[in-house]
Amino acid sequence: MKTYEWIARKVVAINNCRAAGLDNWRERHTEELEAFVRDGAPSGGGFDCGTRIDLDSERSNARRLVFTTAFHHLDEHGSYDGWTEHIVTVRANLALGFELTVSGRNRNGIKDYIADMFHDWLSSPAADS
């Protein structure tokens, strides 16, 4: 199973538990998913604040996953000189499995790099499947 599939299934379980009022199970699934994202999503190497999945607004569901991240940029001398914040949205695509968009400022063309990093991670086999 691919990482994006594992995450989507966990999001569905969380949303189903929320709808059914099964708070203990919702919390268990949420903790497991948040740990999975924290341990596997792009982090370090500019992703110095890590990545979070958006579960609070229920924007993530069976057909869409929404992640928030930020990138810590370097200047030409190798010193940190600012951040850009991004939302990575992953949508189902019957031909390709998923398609990915990155919002936020495209400082130094960073959005392509972020898209590549997330695509590689989400396409990889889920370590917990």
PyMOL commands that set and color helices and strands:
alter all, ss='L'
color gray80, all
select helices_A, chain A and resi 3-20+23-40+107-123
alter helices_A, ss='H'
color red, helices_A
select strands_A, chain A and resi 51-53+64-74+80-93+97-102
alter strands_A, ss='S'
color yellow, strands_A
deselect
rebuild
show_as cartoon
